Amino acid sequence: MSKTALCVRHRAKPGHRDDVRRVWEQYVKPRASRNPAHEAYFFCFDDEDPDVVIAFQLLSSSEAVESFMPGDWYPQYLDQVGEHIQEPPRITRASPLWIKHDDPVTRSK
């Protein structure tokens, strides 16, 4: 399996988690939504820490990760989100060994 999973963890400045979400919605969400290489994307608020945002992503390949970020939008995103986070994001790459995929469209066929 050549897919790549990413887990991105942001620690927002106290009270800035919604600002991180706003910046993410402006820059990342529309691009990930249009990107066929993003097979799954979960943008989550940590239930136990009011300042943490976690994004889980499944991409079709490791090359898809690299090709998603070029362009002038990514530095702009980093600049704007940087105003609302305490530290650089913690990014973990992983190689999926098993994936459960529940797609009602393909399940009914």
QUILIN-V626643 format. One record per helix or strand of 3 or more residues. SS is the DSSP state (helix for helix, strand for strand). FROM is the first residue (numbers start at 1). LEN is the number of residues. If there is no record, write none. Layout:
ss=(SS & SS)
from=(FROM & FROM)
len=(LEN & LEN)
This chain:
ss=(strand & helix & strand & strand & helix & helix & strand & helix)
from=(4 & 17 & 38 & 52 & 62 & 72 & 90 & 104)
len=(9 & 18 & 8 & 8 & 8 & 11 & 5 & 4)
